[in-house]
Amino acid sequence: MKNILKYTCIFFFMVSGCIANAQIPKSEKQYLLEFHKSTVGEQWQNTWNLKADPSSWYGVEINDGHVVGLKLYRNNLSGKIPNGIAALTNLKTLNLSFNTLTGNLPKDLFELETLKSLRLEMNKLSGTLPQDYTKMKSLEELSMFNNLFQGAIPSGIGELENLKALNLSSNYLEGSLPKSIEKLLNLERLELFGNKLTGPIEVDLGRLVNLKELILSYNQFEGDVPSSMATLSNLEFVQLQGNDFRSLNSLLRMQSQKLAVFDSDDEFLNMKLGSTKSSRTRVVDTKYEDVNRN
């Protein structure tokens, strides 16, 4: 009898602990409900039962009583991302890619201090990028390719000191590449394909010693490619074609022994630095992101 009572108590405390762990603050639940309404939740591919506990909602990850992940990749979301997302104070992953979201980014999105991965690619989001990134010291991945963003790349983006991947390709961004990007010392992927970026590149690319992928193709960059780029020994994938570069001669001394693909408008350099592998097209790049959606 004592053993039965003992195991009953253990079971009770285990269940109680799970229930307590599933509960989230009222402010977090309220934002999720607002998010569901604003993005036309009743038409999602995987819908939420709003009468059930949020821990059962598709794409919602909860840990220690807080929402830490919101992963609604390719889930037929439409409408707008509502303001107030800063209520999710412990959010680490936000993946809303491959939907049809519209409108501007929430004003408080870039106040999420614990966010590590922000993926909004393949939507119809518009407006300009925010100026202030000082609170996002934890961010490692920022992917917003294939949207409708306009204006300049803010110099404040250089404050993302832990950023490893920055993908703003296939938007309508213009102006020069901000010099502050050279402060992103942990950056491994810089992808800016298919924008309207102009002018000479005054960024000291040589400081980005961890860079593996550099995609600047199909913009309007001009002048000489920074000579410091030749010192990047970890480069594996480079695309520079479709710009107005005056000279790529400094790249004749490329130090990387890891180059798999090198594409430019200089056929001699392509043969010297590239490989026999076919270049990864934009469609293939999208499929790559598809595989790595989390």
Residue pairs with C-beta under 8 A, 6 or more apart in sequence:
20 65
21 62
21 63
21 64
21 65
22 53
22 54
22 55
22 62
22 65
23 53
23 65
24 54
24 62
24 65
24 66
24 67
25 65
25 66
27 87
28 54
28 66
28 67
28 87
28 88
28 89
29 54
30 87
31 82
31 84
31 85
31 87
31 88
32 54
32 57
32 60
32 67
32 70
33 50
34 82
34 84
35 41
35 70
35 81
35 82
35 85
36 48
36 50
37 82
38 79
38 80
38 81
38 82
39 77
39 78
39 79
39 80
39 81
39 99
39 101
40 77
40 78
40 79
41 47
41 48
43 76
43 78
44 58
44 72
44 75
44 76
44 77
45 74
45 75
45 76
46 58
46 59
46 72
46 75
47 58
48 57
48 58
49 56
49 57
54 60
54 62
54 67
55 62
58 72
58 75
59 69
59 70
59 71
59 72
59 73
59 75
60 67
60 69
60 70
61 67
61 68
61 69
61 70
61 71
61 93
62 68
63 90
64 90
66 88
66 89
66 90
67 88
67 90
67 91
68 90
68 91
68 92
68 93
68 114
69 91
69 92
69 93
69 94
70 88
70 91
70 93
70 94
70 95
70 96
71 93
71 94
71 95
71 293
71 294
72 95
72 96
72 99
73 95
73 96
73 97
73 98
73 99
73 119
73 293
73 294
74 97
74 98
74 99
74 293
75 99
76 99
76 100
77 96
77 99
77 100
77 101
78 99
78 100
78 101
78 102
79 101
79 102
79 103
80 101
80 102
80 103
80 104
81 96
81 101
81 103
81 105
81 106
81 109
81 125
82 106
83 106
83 107
83 108
84 106
84 108
85 91
85 106
85 108
85 109
85 112
86 108
86 109
86 111
86 112
88 112
89 112
89 113
89 114
90 114
91 112
91 114
91 115
92 114
92 115
92 116
92 117
92 138
93 115
93 116
93 117
93 294
94 112
94 115
94 117
94 118
94 119
94 120
95 117
95 119
95 293
95 294
96 119
96 120
96 123
97 119
97 120
97 121
97 122
97 123
97 143
97 289
97 293
98 121
98 122
98 123
98 290
98 293
99 122
99 123
100 123
100 124
101 120
101 123
101 124
101 125
102 123
102 124
102 125
102 126
103 125
103 126
103 127
104 125
104 126
104 127
105 120
105 125
105 127
105 129
105 130
107 130
109 118
109 130
110 130
110 132
110 133
110 135
110 136
111 135
112 135
112 136
113 135
113 136
113 137
113 138
114 138
115 136
115 138
115 139
116 138
116 139
116 140
116 141
117 139
117 140
117 141
118 139
118 141
118 142
118 143
118 144
119 141
119 143
119 144
119 293
120 143
120 144
120 147
121 143
121 144
121 145
121 146
121 147
121 167
121 289
122 145
122 146
122 147
122 286
122 289
123 146
123 147
124 147
124 148
125 144
125 147
125 148
125 149
126 147
126 148
126 149
126 150
127 149
127 150
128 149
128 150
128 151
128 152
129 149
129 151
129 153
129 154
129 157
129 168
129 173
130 154
130 156
131 154
131 156
132 156
133 139
133 154
133 156
133 157
133 159
133 160
134 156
134 159
136 159
136 160
137 159
137 160
137 161
137 162
138 162
139 160
139 162
139 163
140 162
140 163
140 164
140 165
140 186
141 163
141 164
141 165
142 160
142 163
142 165
142 166
142 167
142 168
143 165
143 166
143 167
143 289
144 167
144 168
144 171
145 167
145 168
145 169
145 170
145 171
145 191
145 193
145 289
146 169
146 170
146 171
146 286
147 170
147 171
148 171
148 172
149 168
149 171
149 172
149 173
150 171
150 172
150 173
150 174
151 173
151 174
151 175
152 173
152 174
152 175
152 176
152 178
153 168
153 173
153 175
153 177
153 178
153 181
153 192
153 197
154 178
155 178
155 179
155 180
156 180
157 166
157 178
157 180
157 181
157 184
158 178
158 179
158 180
158 181
158 182
158 183
158 184
159 180
159 183
160 166
160 184
161 183
161 184
161 185
161 186
162 186
163 184
163 186
163 187
164 186
164 187
164 188
164 189
164 210
165 187
165 188
165 189
165 191
166 184
166 187
166 189
166 190
166 191
167 189
167 191
168 191
168 192
168 195
169 191
169 192
169 193
169 194
169 195
169 215
169 282
169 285
170 193
170 194
170 195
170 282
171 194
171 195
172 195
172 196
173 192
173 195
173 196
173 197
174 195
174 196
174 197
174 198
175 197
175 198
175 199
176 197
176 198
176 199
176 200
176 201
176 202
177 192
177 197
177 199
177 201
177 202
177 203
177 221
178 203
179 202
179 203
179 204
181 187
181 190
181 203
181 208
182 203
182 204
182 205
182 207
182 208
183 207
184 208
185 207
185 208
185 209
185 210
186 210
187 208
187 210
187 211
188 210
188 211
188 212
188 213
188 234
189 211
189 212
189 213
190 208
190 211
190 213
190 214
190 215
190 216
191 213
191 215
191 285
192 215
192 216
192 219
193 215
193 216
193 217
193 218
193 219
193 239
193 282
193 285
194 217
194 218
194 219
194 282
195 218
195 219
196 219
196 220
197 216
197 219
197 220
197 221
198 219
198 220
198 221
198 222
199 220
199 221
199 222
199 223
200 221
200 222
200 223
200 224
201 216
201 221
201 223
201 225
201 226
202 226
203 226
204 226
204 228
205 211
205 214
205 226
205 228
205 229
205 232
206 226
206 228
206 229
206 230
206 231
206 232
207 228
208 232
209 232
209 233
209 234
210 234
211 232
211 234
211 235
212 234
212 235
212 236
212 237
212 258
213 235
213 236
213 237
213 238
214 229
214 232
214 235
214 237
214 238
214 239
214 240
215 237
215 238
215 239
216 239
216 240
216 243
217 239
217 240
217 241
217 242
217 243
217 263
218 241
218 242
218 243
219 242
219 243
220 243
220 244
221 243
221 244
221 245
222 243
222 244
222 245
222 246
223 245
223 246
224 245
224 246
224 247
224 248
224 249
224 250
225 240
225 245
225 247
225 248
225 250
225 251
226 250
227 250
229 250
229 251
229 254
230 250
230 251
230 252
230 253
230 254
230 255
231 255
232 254
232 255
232 256
233 255
233 256
233 257
233 258
234 256
234 258
235 254
235 256
235 258
235 259
236 256
236 258
236 259
236 260
236 261
237 259
237 260
237 261
237 280
238 259
238 261
238 262
238 263
238 264
238 273
239 261
239 263
239 264
239 279
240 248
240 263
240 264
240 265
241 263
241 264
241 265
242 265
243 265
245 264
245 265
248 264
248 266
248 269
251 264
251 269
251 273
252 269
252 272
254 273
259 273
259 274
259 275
260 275
260 277
261 274
261 275
261 277
261 279
261 280
262 269
262 270
262 273
262 274
262 275
263 270
263 274
263 279
264 270
280 288
